[in-house]
Amino acid sequence: MPATLAPIAIATADGRELVADIWFRAFGVRAHSEYLDGGSLEDRRDERGYVRVDEHLRVAGETQTFAIGDLADADRDMAGIANRQAAVVADNIRALITGTASSPATSRSHP
């Protein structure tokens, strides 16, 4: 199942709870973004199905929604980059929570 369209909560190491409205999972040789059809992010995909992101890995036009790995158009087709992207997004979510500056991704082979 590539996505869970339901609230999901995780606990941080210090016991705080973070809640999201949806959890997207993407993996494989191509972007598996069909589950976005008809939703609010449907028009954020490019012609190959990748979700367009900015230099902070935020979904284009969004302030608190991120995409990484095989789903994002940043460094697409390079699944090994996903771990580095995950660290950038974790830093940027922390920045949203604490009100500090966000971090850009250092490698973007596809604008």
Backbone torsions as a table, in degrees:
resi	resn	phi	psi	omega
1	MET	NA	119.8	-173.8
2	PRO	-79.3	-14.4	-179.1
3	ALA	-154.5	155.5	173.9
4	THR	-119.8	108.1	-179.3
5	LEU	-91.0	72.5	-179.9
6	ALA	-164.3	153.5	178.0
7	PRO	-57.4	140.9	177.6
8	ILE	-133.7	139.8	-178.8
9	ALA	-124.9	141.6	173.8
10	ILE	-129.4	154.4	178.2
11	ALA	-105.2	136.5	176.0
12	THR	-80.6	170.9	-179.8
13	ALA	-60.5	-30.0	179.8
14	ASP	-92.0	10.5	173.7
15	GLY	92.9	-4.1	176.9
16	ARG	-71.8	151.7	179.6
17	GLU	-107.4	132.4	174.4
18	LEU	-111.3	132.3	-176.9
19	VAL	-120.2	137.5	176.2
20	ALA	-125.8	154.1	179.8
21	ASP	-79.9	-25.3	-178.5
22	ILE	-153.2	150.0	177.1
23	TRP	-121.6	121.0	179.6
24	PHE	-102.5	134.5	170.4
25	ARG	-119.6	135.6	178.6
26	ALA	-140.9	138.0	179.6
27	PHE	-162.9	157.9	177.8
28	GLY	121.4	-172.3	-175.9
29	VAL	-80.0	-24.4	179.5
30	ARG	-129.4	165.0	178.4
31	ALA	-69.0	126.8	175.6
32	HIS	-102.6	83.2	-174.4
33	SER	-118.3	17.2	-178.2
34	GLU	-59.5	-29.0	-178.4
35	TYR	-67.4	-8.6	175.7
36	LEU	-84.4	-11.6	180.0
37	ASP	-54.8	128.9	177.3
38	GLY	81.5	-3.1	-179.1
39	GLY	-100.1	-179.0	-175.5
40	SER	-70.8	-15.2	178.7
41	LEU	-103.5	4.5	-176.6
42	GLU	-54.3	-42.2	-176.5
43	ASP	-82.7	4.8	179.3
44	ARG	-91.7	1.7	-179.2
45	ARG	-93.4	151.1	174.2
46	ASP	-87.3	-174.6	-175.6
47	GLU	-65.0	-18.5	178.8
48	ARG	-99.3	1.3	177.0
49	GLY	97.0	-3.2	178.0
50	TYR	-74.2	144.1	177.1
51	VAL	-82.9	126.1	179.8
52	ARG	-72.7	131.1	179.9
53	VAL	-127.2	158.5	175.9
54	ASP	-90.9	-172.4	-176.3
55	GLU	-67.1	-12.5	176.8
56	HIS	-100.6	7.1	-178.8
57	LEU	68.8	19.3	172.0
58	ARG	-79.0	143.2	175.0
59	VAL	-60.9	136.1	-177.7
60	ALA	-50.5	126.1	178.7
61	GLY	84.6	-1.3	-179.0
62	GLU	-110.1	155.9	177.3
63	THR	-110.1	-20.7	-176.0
64	GLN	-132.2	22.4	179.5
65	THR	-125.2	126.4	-175.6
66	PHE	-120.1	156.2	174.1
67	ALA	-139.3	139.2	180.0
68	ILE	-139.2	174.8	173.2
69	GLY	65.9	-145.0	-174.6
70	ASP	-66.1	-13.0	-179.7
71	LEU	-86.5	-32.1	-174.6
72	ALA	-84.4	150.3	177.6
73	ASP	-80.7	-1.4	174.8
74	ALA	-80.4	123.7	177.8
75	ASP	54.0	34.5	-177.2
76	ARG	-59.1	156.3	-177.5
77	ASP	66.1	18.0	179.3
78	MET	-130.8	73.4	-172.4
79	ALA	-56.8	-29.2	-179.6
80	GLY	-63.5	-19.1	179.9
81	ILE	-75.5	-18.6	-173.2
82	ALA	-56.7	-37.6	178.9
83	ASN	-62.7	-41.3	178.0
84	ARG	-66.8	-40.9	177.8
85	GLN	-62.7	-38.9	179.0
86	ALA	-59.8	-39.5	178.6
87	ALA	-65.9	-39.5	178.1
88	VAL	-63.6	-45.7	-179.7
89	VAL	-65.1	-40.4	177.2
90	ALA	-59.6	-43.4	176.8
91	ASP	-62.2	-39.8	-178.2
92	ASN	-72.4	-33.9	174.2
93	ILE	-66.9	-41.3	175.8
94	ARG	-59.9	-41.0	178.9
95	ALA	-64.0	-38.9	176.4
96	LEU	-61.7	-41.9	-177.5
97	ILE	-69.5	-41.4	-174.5
98	THR	-93.3	-10.4	-179.7
99	GLY	77.5	22.0	178.8
100	THR	-98.0	177.4	-177.7
101	ALA	-69.8	142.9	178.5
102	SER	-86.8	164.1	-177.3
103	SER	-108.2	133.8	174.0
104	PRO	-79.7	155.6	171.9
105	ALA	-73.7	142.4	-175.5
106	THR	-87.4	-18.0	-178.5
107	SER	-128.7	124.4	176.6
108	ARG	-140.4	95.0	-177.1
109	SER	-78.3	-14.6	178.9
110	HIS	-128.0	120.4	179.4
111	PRO	-68.4	NA	NA
